Amino acid sequence: MMDWAYLFEISLTGIASGGLYALAALAFVMVYKATRVVNIAIGEMLMAGAYLFFTFAAMWSLPLWLAIPAAVLASGLLGAVIERTMIRPLLGEPPISAFMVTVGLGSVLVGLVEMIWSADQRRLPDFMPTKPIMIGDAFLAPKVFWGAVIAAVFIAAVLLVFRYWRGGVALRATASDQGAAYSVGINVPRVFSLAWVVSAMLAAVSGIIVGSIGGISSSMGVFGLSVLVVVIVGGLDSVLGALVAGVLVGLVEALAGAYLGGEYKLLATFIVLVAILMARPYGLFGTREIERL
């Protein structure tokens, strides 16, 4: 007989975890929409943000209210440096060139983390409430719950800012048509830099949340593999797709882990990925591109 209370509890956990996937996927989509660069190093950028927070909070003993913004801002600076030194020189080059640069970037970031902080797993200082969360009869781990709440707040804030802020309007215009954006006086290279800065900051927030739940290590970049599944399922250029697919993948992982075993979580998500791509090659909400020959 189906234990509906257990199913409800697992589903809540999956949806909450999906919120973290959605936040990281939003960071990925923001870069892709503006620059058409597939940033395969999103998981490693997430890891870098978590380690910067660890440095400020645990090693330098800064108060949490200062360490978190410092880590996010430092990650934004890292994103700007990456865009200016590695991505901008490749403007006009085949997309595979920028893709391979991000592959190398991921390896470089892992190497730097292991050189500076070692490959040992570490714990981040606690900054979220630890009181158990009960929704009806269902128990939800407090860090997962509050992590999802923080992710939802940041997602809503980013969507509102980029809906009404001048820089957000410029980013959306550039994402729609770079040539038209140039023609109306938008500084497209600066918009590219903005996209990388905001993406890195969102990745840092996601990394801090993920690290506070499960600890940090140089293998945190594996989280980026699930994020990549999310953005492909939702559509590489779709913000709505990133949000919906994040929740969907989180739910699938939770159910597969609970009923099949933890080793089947990744398999289940890739089965969903293949099934969706067979029906919709551009993802659930991705833009269907038609090219003239």
C-alpha atoms as one frame of an Amber mdcrd trajectory, in Angstrom:
protein
   0.000   0.000   0.000   1.281   3.459  -0.946   2.481   5.528   2.008   1.115
   8.891   0.913   2.623  10.777   3.845   6.092   9.498   2.918   5.514  10.351
  -0.739   4.462  13.881   0.245   7.568  14.301   2.393   9.889  13.091  -0.367
   8.130  15.307  -2.911   8.579  18.368  -0.702  12.291  17.593  -0.364  12.574
  17.189  -4.132  10.807  20.469  -4.848  13.008  22.293  -2.325  16.158  20.791
  -3.867  14.808  21.772  -7.262  14.823  25.393  -6.130  18.611  25.187  -5.743
  18.922  23.653  -9.209  16.733  26.427 -10.594  18.951  29.144  -9.097  22.131
  27.619 -10.540  20.378  26.999 -13.864  19.341  30.665 -13.973  23.024  31.575
 -13.695  23.770  29.326 -16.676  20.870  30.602 -18.799  21.774  34.238 -18.162
  25.180  33.780 -19.804  23.823  31.684 -22.647  20.980  34.072 -23.504  23.284
  37.085 -23.657  26.435  35.604 -25.174  25.483  32.181 -26.635  28.343  30.665
 -24.612  27.685  27.243 -23.079  29.410  27.671 -19.701  30.236  24.092 -18.793
  32.191  25.382 -15.761  29.070  26.565 -13.897  29.574  23.884 -11.241  33.160
  24.969 -10.625  32.121  28.631 -10.380  29.556  27.549  -7.796  32.377  25.764
  -5.953  34.586  28.877  -6.103  31.867  30.986  -4.468  31.508  28.466  -1.651
  35.264  28.450  -1.002  35.418  32.241  -1.018  32.716  32.254   1.658  34.672
  29.648   3.617  37.772  31.864   3.406  36.016  35.004   4.600  33.882  33.364
   7.303  36.026  30.498   8.648  39.622  31.438   7.869  39.424  35.218   8.235
  36.661  35.109  10.884  34.569  37.849   9.310  30.989  38.121  10.614  28.493
  36.231   8.468  26.612  39.387   7.464  29.858  40.618   5.902  31.349  37.305
   4.705  28.370  36.347   2.514  28.188  39.631   0.538  31.996  39.662   0.273
  32.006  36.158  -1.228  29.223  37.055  -3.676  30.955  40.277  -4.764  34.315
  38.519  -5.103  32.631  35.901  -7.282  31.171  38.674  -9.432  34.671  40.088
  -9.853  35.878  36.617 -10.849  33.111  36.456 -13.450  34.176  39.825 -14.868
  37.815  38.700 -15.099  36.813  35.456 -16.823  34.687  37.300 -19.379  37.311
  39.967 -20.093  40.348  37.687 -20.349  38.944  34.400 -21.682  35.595  34.961
 -23.386  35.739  38.415 -25.002  38.830  37.628 -27.120  36.783  34.808 -28.697
  33.971  37.059 -29.983  33.269  36.069 -33.560  34.990  32.707 -33.221  33.128
  29.379 -33.605  31.015  28.506 -30.513  33.113  25.395 -29.880  36.095  27.638
 -29.042  34.341  29.334 -26.116  32.878  25.998 -25.040  36.335  24.426 -24.807
  37.609  27.455 -22.885  34.921  26.893 -20.244  35.879  23.198 -20.085  39.457
  24.249 -19.363  38.244  26.903 -16.919  36.527  24.213 -14.848  39.762  22.241
 -14.561  41.723  25.380 -13.674  39.300  26.304 -10.884  39.441  22.778  -9.434
  43.229  22.879  -9.540  43.344  26.267  -7.809  40.987  25.081  -5.063  43.103
  21.989  -4.405  46.314  24.069  -4.370  44.967  26.745  -2.023  42.526  24.871
   0.216  43.423  21.191  -0.457  41.007  18.510  -1.686  39.709  17.698   1.822
  36.022  18.150   2.529  35.209  21.088   4.795  32.166  22.436   6.588  30.822
  25.922   6.134  29.760  27.976   9.173  26.051  27.579   9.905  23.994  30.612
   8.974  20.515  29.112   8.542  17.990  28.194  11.274  18.231  24.596  12.493
  14.714  24.202  13.923  12.941  21.240  12.237  10.373  22.216   9.614   7.032
  20.419   9.733   4.485  20.840   6.933   1.501  18.856   8.101   2.940  15.497
   9.114   5.880  15.818   6.706   9.365  16.632   7.977  11.635  18.806   5.856
  15.321  19.283   6.674  15.678  22.898   7.852  18.732  23.663   5.701  17.005
  22.335   2.596  13.862  24.342   3.378  15.635  27.616   4.097  18.005  27.055
   1.175  14.988  26.778  -1.121  13.479  29.923   0.407  16.705  31.871  -0.155
  16.922  30.550  -3.714  13.318  31.585  -4.403  13.954  35.084  -3.034  17.043
  35.545  -5.211  15.288  34.198  -8.299  12.371  36.598  -7.780  14.735  39.514
  -7.120  16.780  38.835 -10.261  13.674  38.535 -12.439  12.260  41.799 -11.068
  15.556  43.674 -11.420  16.105  42.520 -14.969  12.509  43.310 -15.835  12.669
  46.973 -14.810  16.363  47.957 -14.428  17.989  49.652 -17.419  20.852  47.151
 -17.455  18.371  44.298 -17.412  16.502  45.777 -20.368  19.814  46.065 -22.248
  20.617  42.434 -21.447  17.227  41.255 -22.707  17.605  43.354 -25.860  21.058
  41.900 -26.508  19.744  38.393 -25.942  16.980  38.990 -28.490  19.126  40.501
 -31.268  22.749  41.581 -30.839  22.797  43.483 -34.135  19.695  45.474 -33.244
  21.132  46.168 -29.781  24.284  47.603 -31.368  22.192  49.761 -33.717  20.323
  51.472 -30.859  23.526  52.292 -28.978  23.705  49.465 -26.439  27.258  48.626
 -25.395  27.050  44.909 -26.158  30.494  43.917 -24.764  29.559  45.610 -21.490
  26.288  43.660 -21.458  28.292  40.463 -21.954  30.395  41.381 -18.930  27.255
  42.147 -16.907  25.830  38.729 -17.756  28.982  36.956 -16.555  29.157  39.039
 -13.365  25.528  38.353 -12.406  25.863  34.691 -13.377  28.941  34.279 -11.166
  27.184  35.990  -8.252  24.136  33.730  -8.575  26.424  30.704  -8.792  28.150
  31.862  -5.600  24.838  32.142  -3.734  23.887  28.672  -4.937  27.307  27.314
  -3.946  27.068  28.775  -0.442  23.648  27.181   0.054  24.693  23.801  -1.359
  27.914  23.879   0.665  26.065  24.683   3.882  23.886  21.602   3.348  26.466
  19.008   2.323  29.871  20.572   2.949  32.385  21.755   0.352  35.131  19.964
  -1.530  36.943  20.182  -4.850  34.398  17.732  -6.295  31.485  20.152  -5.825
  31.573  20.810  -9.557  29.662  17.548 -10.028  26.599  19.567  -9.006  27.051
  21.351 -12.311  26.273  18.108 -14.158  22.753  18.114 -12.729  22.471  21.822
 -13.518  23.412  21.069 -17.122  20.636  18.468 -17.257  18.218  21.078 -15.912
  19.054  23.707 -18.529  18.912  21.213 -21.388  15.558  19.865 -20.208  14.140
  23.371 -19.768  15.737  24.883 -22.876  19.163  26.503 -23.005  17.793  30.018
 -23.538  14.659  29.853 -21.398  14.475  31.370 -17.933  11.051  29.808 -17.367
  12.453  26.485 -18.545  15.287  26.705 -16.004  12.810  27.245 -13.177  10.365
  24.518 -14.207  13.055  21.987 -15.089  14.891  22.682 -11.820  11.842  21.654
  -9.814  11.185  18.693 -12.132  14.730  17.326 -11.886  14.799  17.850  -8.111
  11.548  15.935  -7.801  12.745  13.083 -10.042  16.012  12.768  -8.100  14.223
  12.692  -4.743  11.708  10.059  -5.843  14.361   7.905  -7.515  16.603   8.121
  -4.461  13.785   7.206  -2.102  12.212   4.347  -4.038  15.085   2.984  -6.162
  18.217   3.913  -4.210  20.675   6.796  -4.245  22.766   5.237  -7.010  19.811
   5.567  -9.432  19.257   9.307  -8.981  21.547  10.373 -11.811  20.283   7.581
 -14.047  16.685   8.706 -13.520  17.466  12.313 -14.422  19.238  11.280 -17.625
  16.299   9.058 -18.587  14.045  12.108 -18.192  16.538  14.164 -20.229  16.570
  11.674 -23.109  12.778  11.267 -23.076  12.170  15.028 -23.217  14.761  15.619
 -25.940  13.216  12.883 -28.059   9.858  14.704 -27.880  11.165  18.290 -27.807
  14.763  18.597 -29.102  15.017  22.218 -27.933  13.826  21.449 -24.397  10.498
  22.181 -22.752  10.613  25.934 -23.351  13.658  26.393 -25.588  13.507  28.512
 -28.739  13.226  26.505 -31.924  15.830  27.903 -34.296  15.260  27.626 -38.060
  18.212  28.344 -40.326  18.052  28.979 -44.053  20.437  26.938 -46.172
